[in-house]
Amino acid sequence: MRRTHTCGELNKKNINQKVKLCGWVNKIRDFGGIAFIDLRDRFGLTQLLIDSKISSSAYELSKEIRNEFVLQIEGEVLPRKDINAKLSTGEIEIIVKNLYILSKSKPSPFPIFEDPTQTNEELRLKYRYLDIRRKQISSKLIIRHMATQEIRNYLTSQNFVEITTPTLCKSTPEGARDYLVPSRIFPGNFYALPQSPQLFKQLLMIGGMDRYFQIPICYRDEDPRADRQPEFSQVDIEMSFGDKEDIYEIAENLTKTVFKKCLGLDIKTPFLKMSYTDALEKYGCDKPDMRFDLQFVRLDEILKNSNFAIFSDTLKKKGSIKAFKVEKASDISRKKVDDYTQFVKQFNLKGLATFKMQDNSLQSPIAKFFTDEELKQIKEKMDMKENDIIFIAADMEDIVNQGLDHLRRLLAKDKGLIKENDYKFLWVVDFPLFEISKKTNQLTSTHHPFTSPNSEDLHLLDTDPIKAKAAAYDLVLNGYEIAGGSQRIFSSDLQEKIFTLLNLTKEDIATKFGFFIDALNYGTPPHQGIAFGLDRLIMLLTGTDNIRDVIAFPKTLKGLDLMMNSPSLVTKDQLDELSLKTKEEVNINW
Amino acid sequence: MRRTHTCGELNKKNINQKVKLCGWVNKIRDFGGIAFIDLRDRFGLTQLLIDSKISSSAYELSKEIRNEFVLQIEGEVLPRKDINAKLSTGEIEIIVKNLYILSKSKPSPFPIFEDPTQTNEELRLKYRYLDIRRKQISSKLIIRHMATQEIRNYLTSQNFVEITTPTLCKSTPEGARDYLVPSRIFPGNFYALPQSPQLFKQLLMIGGMDRYFQIPICYRDEDPRADRQPEFSQVDIEMSFGDKEDIYEIAENLTKTVFKKCLGLDIKTPFLKMSYTDALEKYGCDKPDMRFDLQFVRLDEILKNSNFAIFSDTLKKKGSIKAFKVEKASDISRKKVDDYTQFVKQFNLKGLATFKMQDNSLQSPIAKFFTDEELKQIKEKMDMKENDIIFIAADMEDIVNQGLDHLRRLLAKDKGLIKENDYKFLWVVDFPLFEISKKTNQLTSTHHPFTSPNSEDLHLLDTDPIKAKAAAYDLVLNGYEIAGGSQRIFSSDLQEKIFTLLNLTKEDIATKFGFFIDALNYGTPPHQGIAFGLDRLIMLLTGTDNIRDVIAFPKTLKGLDLMMNSPSLVTKDQLDELSLKTKEEVNINW
């Protein structure tokens, strides 16, 4: 028995047609002799009318029916008296001739269609299949599908070829930790799940595939963080020849087409560009949210001779003093300022100084420490008007940046500076090639070791490598990094030099990347690429800040699947076959 | 510097244009003062003319150039004297003004563009990136891309939603062996890589997604076999409501659209259907190659009183006697028959009897054992004409089937019965629900434990389960199973019963599938699905019989990646973090 229509399809035009529908009982109301059922499927809701006078057997059966039962009905489309303008099917109802219960349902363990914040997320994850029945989840999965279809069609139209690369790879733990997969045929040997298809895509360029893309699943065994999942999806793009303008154009058009298709929005291209240095100077981070201003201003020069000890000491220690202004801040009370001061402490910023413009003069608990000239200069530099407030932080540059960045974003929220459905894209360019690892105090790649230095900075590799800029860029949307790209190294000598700067021994290089260094010697085209974090892009596209909302079956922060109860212990036979012994077996408390 | 065109793009219309091209040196010929280069990229080949009189520096530089160097050139399009009609660019050449060597190449470790059978496959796999430069590989990857694009677009047009399901799953080793992934956060616990997304897609149906698809990577840790890779791709489709006719239609249209798009071929639908029982009876296997006939005929009845001991003994032991006829077999000598007899021995068939129709009578070394009436009946039953030969096998049914099946396929090849570019599709339907495992002598699922029995066979589960047919079907193309589908069980009681019949204990069921049995209780729609083996489909589509040809970076039979040298030993730190000990560490001999 096949349905003739979905539950979202029928309208006035179908009146008097005989139809068959299938779906879930969204609601049932019995008025004695007459019952109404809202029948639901992914496509919509249709009202069924069961009249004991028309089909007494259907009416009798309807008494057994509870929410979430699965029904099949046959009936006729009739016009509806109480028209529901909110529903596409709101002008009709079906008078039921035959009714079949296809499947019953136990009472739901939580109220599926009520405010989900009333149910703790763990319970919803355990019964994820019920949670998916909510439009709030299913519609996000559908938008995810639309977006990936659009991405594939766009890239295909640009001559990119989607190529699947292996997921049982070699472990080369440079950045994050690898997930390992023991080999049974070769005891003691392991595959690793890919952190990205980096080497494979570069090899495809060496192989002459010219333009490649893929939407692979990638894996990082990192410690729990709110927006992280052990497995995640990328849109991975690589192309030969050309230059970064090609990548900008492709990434912009791809984004544009996705936003148009999924949200009907026209995104303006080309996107704004800002250097990494400027981003840090003006917004304290490399992924500034451009939906609001609140730009930082450096006050070092004005305050270099300040009598206020915290400021002068900071500058003596080569620290920085930066500030940003919030306009129309009469609602920011001293109490609020205290709260903000508490807030920035979690980011290691010891305090905040504030000046408020009131009655045309700068008010502040610390005003007495400043000369009139200093106050005048601050006022001018910050362009302060009545009721404006400025927040000043003084500390080492990175602490100032981190604290003010978080404060800036919090204030934008508190002051309602963020418009709904506003999407502000930004290319952050000219990243440094290296940074100093806090853990090892050695050079580490800002992006990854295959990123090319800017050609004019090549000489710095021998003299002052930390100063070298990379031909690398991030695409930032509303304060989130949604993509990162770069020109790749295509000379084996340069690649080897970078590995050496990263403190890999000759032997390490040979074992882990020897084959790749060799491959670069067989006619490697200049090539470049970019990868989008798909989960995050969809998150932004669907207006949620919970990454789990855009993944069909997500895991918890600790990587647990609460529905299937995995990971789990395995049998001794399985371990024996893999020649493995576990040193410890934790029983997970489900 | 961006290229203005690819190497496959320029023709007469571009004459006198100034262009920039990039690509690999396919061939260079120096005629003293003048050199010709064939420049190659994925899109084609363009002839460059370097004339020392036009650019002496380019000509000087050209002396360094070897095959597979990567060049960028600027020049002008000119008409060509010796037109090459085989090339899309064969009417033009580029007179080079400026020449840059972007990248050099060492001599290739094997002749890339010559007959690959001259190079052993292992060497080509080690340098896979060079092998990919061959059209024989790259064109297959491109067709693979076209096919998957077409599949995605078709399914999207039919309201299917592509949903990615987890790849870090729970180990429930029922069928094949799982690949395991140790959890670091929960020592001693493991994820498993999915053998298929079976449970997830069924849960999506319970979740009301209605129509789902995905092209996931799946994993089976099985022993080496020629057409097997540890990781492989599926086209996985699931839908709610409806019946198997819906699946047939969708699978047929999907196939039709792929063949049209990729090969320009019109495939006729609907496809032929044949029951599993008939397929075994007539072709000895459940995936008969329908490009040729050579149907089996059962001779039990005619030969039941035969004086030929092998035949009569076979029938006494409840064995079978089956035969097939090859027409116009005058070229099949006694020597050839001996070869075929040897051939079938590897499939446990002890011998073959043959009769050849010559001078209107049946000739055979064993003719004397048969009565005239028997010979007459054989002749009639097999409809034998002059020079026809029949091959007869007598043994237990499965051995007869296996032997004759292989022989039938060999003879079709030898006799040239297979037309080029012939694609014959067949639905094999009504598979048995269970079979007896040769290893455990217990019931095992023919497809998988979630397959629904045919409704009319439900009663057999209590009385004679091995006789029950499943609502399951395979799609067969030219003797290969390319897809398998079924109606799924959607009642928790029936699902539990099947698990019990499969000899799972109550506890096993609870630990492994408890959550799923529970899920079935919350309003599960009837649902059904099908999965295509993508690698195999592409293999058939691209006319190769080597599965590695359609995978960008394939592994060897033993699961080795010869290019990256993986799997590999990992560090003690990595194992410690996973609380693992290896009992043995094999050094792989690369």
Interface residues (C-beta under 8 A of the other chain):
Chain A: M1 R2 R3 T6 C22 W24 R40 D41 R42 F43 E68 F69 V70 Q72 L102 S103 K104 S105 K106 S108 Y127 R128 Y129 L130 D131 I132 R133 S138 L141 I142 R144 H145 T148 Q149 R152 N153 T156 V161 E162 I163 T164 T165 P166 T167 L168 C169 K170 S171 P173 R177 D178 Y179 L180 V181 P182 S183 R184 I185 F186 P187 G188 N189 F190 Y191 A192 L193 L199 F200 L203 L204 I206 G207 G208 M209 D210 I217 Y219 D221 P224 P230 E231 S233 S240 F241 G242 D243 E245 D246 F490 S491 F515 A519 N521 Y522 G523 T524 P525 P526 I551 A552 F553 K555 K558 G559 D561 M563 M564 N565 S566 P567 S568 L569 V570 T571 Q574 E577 L578 S579 L580 K581 T582 K583 E584 E585 V586 I588
Chain B: M1 R2 R3 T6 C22 W24 R40 D41 R42 F43 E68 F69 V70 Q72 L102 S103 K104 S105 K106 S108 Y127 R128 Y129 L130 D131 I132 R133 S138 L141 I142 R144 H145 T148 Q149 R152 N153 T156 V161 E162 I163 T164 T165 P166 T167 L168 C169 K170 S171 P173 R177 D178 Y179 L180 V181 P182 S183 R184 I185 F186 P187 G188 N189 F190 Y191 A192 L193 L199 F200 L203 L204 I206 G207 G208 M209 D210 I217 Y219 D221 P224 P230 E231 S233 S240 F241 G242 D243 E245 D246 F490 S491 F515 A519 N521 Y522 G523 T524 P525 P526 I551 A552 F553 K555 K558 G559 D561 M563 M564 N565 S566 P567 S568 L569 V570 T571 Q574 E577 L578 S579 L580 K581 T582 K583 E584 E585 V586 I588
